[in-house]
Amino acid sequence: MNRLIIAILLIVCVDSYAQIAPKREFRAVWVATVNNIDWPSKPGISTEQQKKEAVEILNMHQKSGMNAIIMQIRPASDAFYPSELEPWSRYLTGTPGKAPEPLYDPLQFWIEECHSRNMEFHAWLNPFRVAQNASEPLASNHIAFKHPEWIVNYGGKLYFDPGLPQTRDFVVQVVNDIVARYDVDAIHFDDYFYPYPLKEDFPDENSFAEYNRGFLLMQKAAWRRDNVDLTIQMLSENIKKIKPWVKFGISPFGVWRNKSDDPEGSETTAGTTNYDHLNADILKWQKNGWIDYCLPQLYWQIGHPSVDFLTLGKWWADHAYNRGMYIGHAVYKLEANATIPEWADPNQLVKQIEITRQIPQLGGSAFYSSKHFKRDLFGFDNTLQEKLYKYPALVPTMPWIDSKAPESPLRFRKRGHKLKWKPAKAEMEMDKPASYMVYLNPAGQKFDENNPENIFTIARDKSIVFKPNSRKLRRKYEIRISALDRLHNESKISKVKVIKL
């Protein structure tokens, strides 16, 4: 039966380019900084070169039609921004605790550059990782020296012990600081909570003995999950207290639990799961409304015998619980000489995106990771630019946070080729216009606000200039405008004005 469903969906996808793309769709790319995976290209390059690389990355993804960047700003209890809580990252300068020279704020720079391109900025943090290599020196002002009892060595790497209330509080303090000081659109965690298990057990016997909260030794796995639950719940509450519009998203490993272990699990036979191995009960967080979106990492091909992409896509869609649900794709697996034949075919990801669009409750995609868009993807990136992501898309709304649309722009005027407007006044931050949608369609043609072909641009300024057509023959176009708030709720669309281009 599952193969039949796959066949039907793939047939539907063949002619999908002719279909209208969704007006709202999450389109994101992960930018990893740990081990300098994506940015900066290597530690110690100049501030000017860091900025240059960042702009090149953002221009590349803007061209591909992305509307969000998931940027790793705290890869290992360090900071890509000036912080009184944690030292500057070794991945910036090569030396932990050393600031970039000349001094600048990389986080602020990335936020401003993203917003200027109408991209959301999702601040990606690792909650409990302290060091990728326990033998590498930490900055002299690292919290580990003040509280060595918080740190454990597991497999040659250093971690905060999630069993200690002090470490959980510290993670919340770090996130609070970021949300308070920066205009981030979301806080984002990936799949790393407790580390992926090794042969030896995670060394938390001391914290369990002191802070077991009544859990028995035979219930230690449940205690670990509860430690993570407590962290997620505290983060959720604190983020919304500081800035109610800031989203909280999690990108878990692609399998919650196998059905063989839990009737609610997926029809998979994964060797690793969120619940059993990473102590992350992602479904509980969604059911309780602690997170605003889930972005499972479905890094397997369609038809995989153990963890089939379609099977998992449908399962996660069925477990969205009225929250945002997007899908993570493995662009890094596309290789001309891939050992798995499906990953030698650029249409693998094209089909995955189209399948995602066909399944209700799935609101978009994210791609791991940025650097792979710089290499030859034998046509996939061109397909994004010219077909799948040819037209702009709004990020999906989140009505459980706010569903009230802003007021329409005032004094919508056209002077020559310049379009100007004035935002309506609003007292509450979430009611204020954050950007504007400008629609453009040939005069006389029926206007469809849900057709992305009619979206001319999404602007943050209060005016735009149309470049006049160089040809002698000019056409009349209808222009309309609407306002968007921080959560992309759209106002009523203005009356039409006509311009010749």
C-alpha positions as a printed NumPy array, in Angstrom:
array([[  0.   ,   0.   ,   0.   ],
       [  2.792,   2.428,   0.879],
       [  4.493,   1.808,  -2.484],
       [  1.198,   2.583,  -4.219],
       [  0.927,   5.886,  -2.349],
       [  4.514,   6.743,  -3.327],
       [  3.794,   5.958,  -6.974],
       [  0.656,   8.12 ,  -6.992],
       [  2.437,  11.053,  -5.352],
       [  5.362,  10.843,  -7.726],
       [  3.001,  10.866, -10.697],
       [  1.356,  13.961,  -9.253],
       [  4.804,  15.533,  -8.842],
       [  5.709,  15.097, -12.519],
       [  3.342,  17.881, -13.534],
       [  3.747,  19.838, -10.343],
       [  5.78 ,  22.646, -11.892],
       [  2.614,  23.748, -13.645],
       [  0.774,  23.996, -10.328],
       [  0.605,  27.195,  -8.33 ],
       [  3.184,  27.232,  -5.554],
       [  1.874,  28.018,  -2.063],
       [  1.698,  31.662,  -1.092],
       [  2.949,  30.698,   2.374],
       [  5.818,  28.275,   2.752],
       [  8.776,  27.996,   5.098],
       [ 11.989,  27.923,   3.021],
       [ 15.093,  27.804,   5.182],
       [ 18.758,  26.847,   5.172],
       [ 20.882,  25.83 ,   8.147],
       [ 24.161,  27.737,   8.487],
       [ 26.404,  25.67 ,  10.791],
       [ 29.35 ,  27.249,  12.56 ],
       [ 30.594,  24.3  ,  14.647],
       [ 33.91 ,  23.141,  13.185],
       [ 33.449,  25.931,  10.601],
       [ 31.124,  23.75 ,   8.562],
       [ 29.452,  26.654,   6.744],
       [ 30.725,  29.941,   8.18 ],
       [ 33.218,  31.402,   8.606],
       [ 35.228,  29.349,   6.121],
       [ 37.988,  29.031,   8.707],
       [ 38.733,  30.555,  12.113],
       [ 40.837,  33.686,  12.294],
       [ 39.923,  35.34 ,   9.009],
       [ 39.458,  39.097,   9.189],
       [ 36.231,  40.834,  10.134],
       [ 35.985,  42.15 ,   6.586],
       [ 36.324,  38.651,   5.148],
       [ 33.783,  37.24 ,   7.617],
       [ 31.264,  39.867,   6.542],
       [ 32.03 ,  39.284,   2.869],
       [ 31.425,  35.54 ,   3.224],
       [ 28.179,  36.152,   5.13 ],
       [ 26.854,  38.473,   2.426],
       [ 27.778,  35.962,  -0.29 ],
       [ 25.927,  33.214,   1.585],
       [ 22.812,  35.34 ,   2.033],
       [ 22.816,  36.558,  -1.564],
       [ 23.068,  32.951,  -2.735],
       [ 20.101,  31.829,  -0.651],
       [ 18.062,  34.906,  -1.506],
       [ 18.561,  34.057,  -5.168],
       [ 17.329,  30.506,  -4.478],
       [ 14.099,  31.848,  -2.944],
       [ 14.733,  31.195,   0.747],
       [ 12.844,  33.2  ,   3.356],
       [ 14.624,  32.09 ,   6.552],
       [ 18.127,  31.394,   7.806],
       [ 18.786,  29.065,  10.753],
       [ 22.122,  30.316,  12.021],
       [ 24.192,  28.517,  14.668],
       [ 25.214,  31.227,  17.14 ],
       [ 26.111,  29.03 ,  20.146],
       [ 27.655,  25.787,  18.894],
       [ 29.366,  24.719,  22.142],
       [ 28.712,  26.924,  25.169],
       [ 30.327,  29.823,  23.305],
       [ 29.054,  32.891,  21.519],
       [ 28.998,  34.499,  18.094],
       [ 28.081,  37.739,  19.829],
       [ 29.431,  39.733,  22.793],
       [ 28.234,  37.989,  25.935],
       [ 28.833,  38.341,  29.66 ],
       [ 27.784,  34.726,  30.133],
       [ 29.931,  32.858,  27.623],
       [ 33.184,  33.467,  25.733],
       [ 33.652,  34.317,  22.089],
       [ 33.656,  31.175,  19.955],
       [ 36.9  ,  29.516,  18.877],
       [ 35.298,  29.072,  15.457],
       [ 35.401,  32.841,  14.907],
       [ 38.99 ,  33.703,  15.752],
       [ 40.716,  30.375,  16.38 ],
       [ 41.181,  31.23 ,  20.055],
       [ 38.358,  30.704,  22.556],
       [ 37.433,  33.94 ,  24.254],
       [ 39.157,  36.159,  21.666],
       [ 36.956,  38.794,  20.015],
       [ 37.018,  39.408,  16.259],
       [ 39.308,  42.205,  15.065],
       [ 38.236,  44.85 ,  14.292],
       [ 35.499,  44.261,  16.846],
       [ 31.98 ,  43.77 ,  15.539],
       [ 28.881,  41.824,  16.526],
       [ 28.434,  38.902,  14.094],
       [ 24.95 ,  38.089,  15.393],
       [ 23.72 ,  41.64 ,  14.893],
       [ 25.308,  41.733,  11.436],
       [ 23.581,  38.513,  10.348],
       [ 20.21 ,  39.64 ,  11.712],
       [ 20.361,  42.966,   9.878],
       [ 21.518,  41.366,   6.622],
       [ 18.767,  38.729,   6.829],
       [ 16.038,  41.249,   7.537],
       [ 17.202,  43.517,   4.728],
       [ 16.543,  40.55 ,   2.4  ],
       [ 13.157,  39.767,   3.964],
       [ 14.507,  36.599,   5.559],
       [ 13.687,  35.518,   9.082],
       [ 16.608,  34.914,  11.411],
       [ 16.352,  31.804,  13.594],
       [ 19.037,  31.731,  16.278],
       [ 20.284,  28.142,  16.527],
       [ 21.802,  27.023,  19.841],
       [ 23.118,  23.773,  21.25 ],
       [ 21.862,  23.56 ,  24.85 ],
       [ 24.273,  21.21 ,  26.644],
       [ 27.425,  20.8  ,  24.53 ],
       [ 30.508,  22.441,  26.046],
       [ 33.409,  21.255,  23.864],
       [ 33.794,  19.021,  20.825],
       [ 37.18 ,  17.903,  22.138],
       [ 37.827,  17.647,  25.87 ],
       [ 41.564,  18.15 ,  25.305],
       [ 41.096,  21.566,  23.693],
       [ 41.525,  24.534,  26.049],
       [ 38.492,  26.541,  27.102],
       [ 38.521,  30.306,  27.466],
       [ 39.769,  31.43 ,  30.875],
       [ 36.394,  33.041,  31.658],
       [ 34.358,  29.942,  30.78 ],
       [ 31.646,  28.991,  33.278],
       [ 33.224,  25.508,  33.486],
       [ 36.062,  26.895,  35.639],
       [ 33.648,  28.532,  38.051],
       [ 31.427,  25.446,  38.199],
       [ 33.448,  22.349,  37.249],
       [ 30.768,  20.229,  38.963],
       [ 28.402,  21.128,  36.119],
       [ 30.592,  19.459,  33.479],
       [ 30.913,  15.795,  32.459],
       [ 33.268,  14.108,  29.993],
       [ 31.523,  11.654,  27.691],
       [ 33.379,  10.052,  24.818],
       [ 36.11 ,  12.67 ,  24.891],
       [ 33.627,  15.558,  24.664],
       [ 32.442,  17.916,  27.386],
       [ 28.801,  18.479,  28.262],
       [ 26.71 ,  20.27 ,  30.836],
       [ 24.925,  17.666,  32.942],
       [ 21.203,  18.187,  32.166],
       [ 20.366,  16.486,  35.474],
       [ 21.48 ,  19.567,  37.407],
       [ 18.895,  22.332,  37.852],
       [ 21.783,  24.824,  37.797],
       [ 22.776,  23.886,  34.22 ],
       [ 19.181,  24.029,  33.015],
       [ 18.817,  27.463,  34.577],
       [ 22.041,  28.574,  32.921],
       [ 20.814,  27.528,  29.469],
       [ 17.621,  29.507,  30.069],
       [ 19.69 ,  32.509,  31.168],
       [ 21.716,  32.378,  27.937],
       [ 18.567,  32.249,  25.806],
       [ 16.918,  35.031,  27.797],
       [ 19.932,  37.242,  27.132],
       [ 19.755,  36.651,  23.382],
       [ 16.008,  37.216,  23.143],
       [ 16.19 ,  40.397,  25.239],
       [ 19.069,  41.991,  23.334],
       [ 18.551,  40.89 ,  19.736],
       [ 15.764,  41.091,  17.166],
       [ 15.712,  37.36 ,  16.467],
       [ 12.616,  35.823,  14.899],
       [ 13.039,  32.452,  16.602],
       [ 15.125,  30.386,  18.981],
       [ 16.037,  27.044,  17.419],
       [ 17.451,  23.802,  18.842],
       [ 18.437,  20.791,  16.754],
       [ 18.515,  17.092,  17.735],
       [ 21.273,  17.282,  20.376],
       [ 19.954,  17.165,  23.933],
       [ 21.526,  14.241,  25.694],
       [ 24.296,  13.134,  23.327],
       [ 23.92 ,  10.205,  20.965],
       [ 24.647,   7.161,  23.183],
       [ 28.01 ,   5.374,  23.231],
       [ 28.828,   1.957,  24.692],
       [ 29.375,   3.491,  28.126],
       [ 26.523,   5.134,  30.023],
       [ 26.256,   8.908,  30.298],
       [ 28.018,   9.843,  33.588],
       [ 25.184,  11.445,  35.518],
       [ 25.096,   9.177,  38.555],
       [ 25.943,  12.08 ,  40.896],
       [ 23.186,  14.37 ,  39.655],
       [ 20.71 ,  11.49 ,  39.728],
       [ 21.616,  10.7  ,  43.323],
       [ 21.078,  14.327,  44.364],
       [ 18.221,  15.447,  42.089],
       [ 16.256,  12.315,  41.172],
       [ 12.913,  13.932,  42.161],
       [ 11.575,  10.56 ,  43.245],
       [ 12.488,   8.671,  40.08 ],
       [ 13.869,   5.175,  40.761],
       [ 17.128,   3.908,  39.247],
       [ 15.147,   1.691,  36.885],
       [ 13.392,   4.897,  35.716],
       [ 16.561,   6.778,  34.896],
       [ 15.658,   7.156,  31.222],
       [ 12.347,   8.744,  32.223],
       [ 14.237,  11.043,  34.617],
       [ 16.533,  12.135,  31.779],
       [ 13.55 ,  12.868,  29.553],
       [ 12.026,  14.857,  32.38 ],
       [ 15.229,  16.904,  32.667],
       [ 14.905,  17.863,  29.02 ],
       [ 11.158,  18.467,  29.413],
       [ 11.854,  20.897,  32.242],
       [ 14.386,  22.752,  30.08 ],
       [ 12.016,  23.066,  27.121],
       [  9.106,  24.194,  29.286],
       [ 11.193,  26.852,  31.035],
       [ 12.559,  28.119,  27.731],
       [  9.103,  28.307,  26.209],
       [  7.727,  30.32 ,  29.119],
       [ 10.703,  32.659,  29.33 ],
       [ 10.925,  33.421,  25.619],
       [  7.269,  34.433,  25.492],
       [  7.554,  36.525,  28.668],
       [ 10.355,  38.591,  27.134],
       [  9.064,  38.844,  23.557],
       [  5.788,  37.042,  22.854],
       [  6.374,  37.11 ,  19.101],
       [  9.668,  35.192,  19.169],
       [  9.086,  31.612,  18.03 ],
       [ 10.582,  28.514,  19.601],
       [ 11.414,  25.674,  17.227],
       [ 12.989,  22.234,  17.492],
       [ 14.604,  20.189,  14.717],
       [ 14.589,  16.633,  16.051],
       [ 16.087,  13.449,  14.667],
       [ 13.655,  12.135,  12.068],
       [ 12.166,   9.298,  14.138],
       [ 10.366,   9.867,  17.449],
       [  9.844,   6.153,  18.201],
       [  9.388,   2.987,  16.155],
       [  5.933,   1.455,  16.187],
       [  7.45 ,  -1.784,  17.487],
       [  8.298,   0.091,  20.691],
       [  5.224,   2.317,  20.917],
       [  1.804,   2.084,  19.23 ],
       [  2.004,   5.832,  18.562],
       [  5.359,   5.455,  16.78 ],
       [  6.069,   5.372,  13.044],
       [  6.255,   2.363,  10.72 ],
       [ 10.054,   2.454,  10.813],
       [ 12.916,   0.337,  12.109],
       [ 15.354,   3.079,  13.081],
       [ 18.299,   2.133,  15.294],
       [ 18.165,   5.549,  16.98 ],
       [ 15.14 ,   7.518,  18.134],
       [ 14.511,  10.828,  19.881],
       [ 12.619,   9.326,  22.777],
       [ 14.733,   6.271,  23.552],
       [ 18.26 ,   7.455,  22.779],
       [ 18.333,  11.27 ,  22.934],
       [ 15.836,  11.495,  25.805],
       [ 13.783,  14.022,  23.867],
       [ 10.011,  13.515,  23.967],
       [  9.238,  15.876,  21.119],
       [  5.572,  14.82 ,  20.924],
       [  5.021,  15.861,  24.533],
       [  6.381,  19.321,  23.781],
       [  4.044,  19.69 ,  20.824],
       [  0.999,  18.353,  22.658],
       [  1.645,  20.788,  25.526],
       [  2.183,  23.735,  23.184],
       [  5.714,  24.361,  24.455],
       [  7.132,  24.807,  20.959],
       [  5.87 ,  26.735,  17.937],
       [  7.294,  24.603,  15.174],
       [  8.849,  21.201,  14.655],
       [ 11.358,  20.578,  11.872],
       [ 12.226,  16.852,  11.79 ],
       [ 15.4  ,  15.902,   9.964],
       [ 14.161,  13.48 ,   7.294],
       [ 17.569,  12.868,   5.781],
       [ 16.606,   9.655,   3.991],
       [ 15.449,   8.927,   0.465],
       [ 11.96 ,   8.135,  -0.732],
       [ 11.528,   4.389,  -0.43 ],
       [ 14.233,   3.797,   2.181],
       [ 13.576,   0.279,   3.56 ],
       [ 13.842,   1.296,   7.235],
       [ 13.103,   5.026,   7.385],
       [ 11.137,   5.944,   4.278],
       [ 10.797,   9.665,   3.62 ],
       [  7.113,   9.49 ,   2.694],
       [  6.178,   7.299,   5.651],
       [  7.851,   9.706,   8.05 ],
       [  6.504,  12.809,   6.321],
       [  2.948,  11.54 ,   6.719],
       [  3.608,  10.453,  10.321],
       [  4.941,  13.857,  11.372],
       [  2.047,  15.576,   9.576],
       [ -0.346,  13.457,  11.633],
       [  1.436,  14.577,  14.805],
       [  1.587,  18.33 ,  14.231],
       [ -0.967,  19.108,  16.968],
       [ -1.905,  22.43 ,  15.353],
       [  1.637,  23.75 ,  15.461],
       [  4.062,  24.532,  12.64 ],
       [  5.475,  21.409,  10.982],
       [  8.245,  21.672,   8.4  ],
       [ 10.576,  19.077,   6.902],
       [ 14.391,  19.001,   6.941],
       [ 16.064,  17.771,   3.734],
       [ 19.575,  16.388,   3.224],
       [ 20.967,  18.497,   0.411],
       [ 24.405,  17.352,   1.586],
       [ 23.655,  13.834,   0.323],
       [ 23.292,  14.879,  -3.316],
       [ 26.391,  13.479,  -5.029],
       [ 26.974,  12.424,  -8.621],
       [ 28.86 ,   9.355,  -7.374],
       [ 26.631,   8.629,  -4.36 ],
       [ 26.661,   4.983,  -3.277],
       [ 22.872,   5.141,  -2.825],
       [ 21.479,   5.635,  -6.374],
       [ 18.619,   7.908,  -5.274],
       [ 21.117,  10.518,  -4.045],
       [ 22.789,  10.667,  -7.444],
       [ 19.501,  11.997,  -8.823],
       [ 18.803,  15.716,  -8.232],
       [ 15.098,  14.971,  -8.626],
       [ 15.212,  13.154,  -5.267],
       [ 14.984,  16.457,  -3.414],
       [ 12.605,  17.927,  -5.988],
       [ 10.226,  15.034,  -5.361],
       [ 10.631,  15.415,  -1.604],
       [  9.639,  19.097,  -1.754],
       [  6.654,  18.302,  -3.937],
       [  5.553,  15.464,  -1.656],
       [  5.832,  17.858,   1.282],
       [  3.561,  20.267,  -0.566],
       [  1.011,  17.503,  -1.158],
       [  0.694,  16.485,   2.505],
       [ -1.631,  18.607,   4.679],
       [ -0.126,  20.071,   7.863],
       [  3.373,  20.302,   6.334],
       [  4.224,  23.969,   5.882],
       [  7.618,  23.979,   4.18 ],
       [ 11.219,  22.842,   4.082],
       [ 14.721,  23.484,   5.395],
       [ 18.008,  22.303,   3.918],
       [ 21.175,  21.08 ,   5.582],
       [ 23.487,  22.758,   4.989],
       [ 24.462,  26.052,   3.38 ],
       [ 27.866,  25.156,   1.937],
       [ 26.399,  22.479,  -0.307],
       [ 24.608,  25.116,  -2.347],
       [ 28.038,  26.348,  -3.408],
       [ 28.91 ,  23.131,  -5.202],
       [ 27.452,  21.592,  -8.332],
       [ 24.083,  20.116,  -7.382],
       [ 23.521,  19.121, -11.028],
       [ 20.396,  21.181, -11.467],
       [ 18.661,  21.149,  -8.093],
       [ 19.54 ,  24.764,  -7.235],
       [ 18.429,  25.892, -10.707],
       [ 15.122,  24.09 , -10.23 ],
       [ 14.589,  26.028,  -7.007],
       [ 15.356,  29.358,  -8.657],
       [ 13.443,  28.833, -11.874],
       [ 10.523,  26.647, -10.803],
       [  9.861,  25.544,  -7.234],
       [ 10.906,  28.778,  -5.503],
       [ 10.614,  31.113,  -8.477],
       [  8.138,  33.389,  -6.712],
       [  8.362,  34.793,  -3.171],
       [  6.551,  33.056,  -0.326],
       [  5.43 ,  34.317,   3.052],
       [  6.452,  32.407,   6.15 ],
       [  3.387,  30.563,   7.544],
       [  1.461,  32.341,  10.274],
       [  1.279,  31.114,  13.87 ],
       [ -2.233,  32.027,  15.055],
       [ -1.711,  30.504,  18.522],
       [  0.814,  33.311,  19.121],
       [ -1.099,  36.078,  17.337],
       [ -3.767,  36.078,  14.641],
       [ -4.617,  39.776,  14.522],
       [ -3.594,  41.391,  11.246],
       [ -2.131,  44.911,  11.188],
       [ -3.995,  47.859,   9.755],
       [ -3.63 ,  48.535,   6.044],
       [ -1.037,  51.118,   4.972],
       [ -2.193,  54.729,   4.74 ],
       [ -1.744,  57.262,   1.926],
       [ -0.881,  54.736,  -0.727],
       [  0.475,  56.987,  -3.495],
       [  2.153,  56.621,  -6.851],
       [  4.366,  59.329,  -8.276],
       [  5.892,  58.379, -11.563],
       [  7.662,  55.089, -10.972],
       [  7.826,  55.519,  -7.215],
       [  5.321,  53.937,  -4.873],
       [  5.022,  55.386,  -1.358],
       [  2.863,  54.616,   1.634],
       [  2.554,  55.419,   5.306],
       [  2.153,  52.73 ,   7.969],
       [ -0.84 ,  52.816,  10.266],
       [ -0.007,  53.625,  13.874],
       [ -0.151,  50.854,  16.469],
       [  0.64 ,  50.777,  20.158],
       [  1.34 ,  47.066,  20.61 ],
       [  4.516,  45.651,  19.048],
       [  2.731,  42.705,  17.453],
       [  0.211,  45.056,  15.796],
       [  2.873,  47.164,  14.096],
       [  3.651,  46.605,  10.397],
       [  7.023,  44.904,   9.934],
       [  6.983,  44.631,   6.127],
       [  4.75 ,  45.188,   3.123],
       [  3.489,  43.011,   0.323],
       [  3.398,  44.649,  -3.108],
       [  1.224,  42.919,  -5.699],
       [  1.559,  43.512,  -9.442],
       [ -0.51 ,  42.071, -12.287],
       [ -1.308,  43.122, -15.876],
       [ -4.199,  45.584, -16.029],
       [ -7.468,  43.863, -16.829],
       [ -6.245,  40.453, -15.724],
       [ -8.212,  38.873, -12.89 ],
       [ -6.313,  39.415,  -9.653],
       [ -5.733,  36.416,  -7.377],
       [ -4.082,  37.328,  -4.088],
       [ -3.144,  33.665,  -3.478],
       [ -1.239,  33.345,  -6.741],
       [  2.452,  34.021,  -5.961],
       [  2.986,  35.125,  -9.552],
       [  1.222,  38.334,  -8.532],
       [  3.679,  39.05 ,  -5.706],
       [  6.055,  41.709,  -6.973],
       [  8.076,  42.058,  -3.786],
       [  8.016,  42.001,  -0.012],
       [  9.512,  45.274,   1.224],
       [ 10.612,  46.515,   4.637],
       [ 10.894,  50.13 ,   3.502],
       [  7.908,  52.402,   3.033],
       [  8.496,  52.902,  -0.676],
       [  9.732,  51.124,  -3.765],
       [ 10.828,  52.283,  -7.201],
       [  9.814,  50.487, -10.377],
       [ 12.43 ,  50.452, -13.092],
       [ 10.862,  51.695, -16.332],
       [ 10.793,  49.278, -19.249],
       [ 13.553,  50.019, -21.77 ],
       [ 11.267,  48.982, -24.612],
       [  9.158,  51.591, -26.364],
       [  6.041,  49.473, -25.91 ],
       [  4.852,  49.884, -22.325],
       [  2.045,  48.037, -20.556],
       [ -0.352,  48.981, -17.805],
       [ -0.16 ,  47.107, -14.51 ],
       [ -2.341,  47.07 , -11.437],
       [ -0.633,  47.652,  -8.091],
       [ -1.931,  46.703,  -4.665],
       [ -0.299,  46.738,  -1.243],
       [ -0.833,  45.177,   2.167],
       [  0.942,  45.279,   5.519],
       [  2.479,  42.314,   7.337],
       [  3.242,  42.137,  11.055],
       [  6.148,  40.282,  12.702],
       [  4.285,  36.981,  12.456],
       [  3.308,  37.581,   8.81 ],
       [ -0.38 ,  38.213,   9.432],
       [ -1.568,  40.177,   6.41 ],
       [ -3.795,  43.259,   6.445],
       [ -6.573,  43.947,   3.998],
       [ -5.224,  44.594,   0.535],
       [ -5.428,  48.165,  -0.716],
       [ -7.466,  49.452,  -3.598],
       [ -5.852,  49.14 ,  -6.98 ],
       [ -3.673,  51.759,  -8.657],
       [ -2.436,  51.594, -12.227],
       [  1.109,  52.197, -13.48 ],
       [  2.731,  51.953, -16.902],
       [  5.92 ,  49.89 , -17.13 ]])
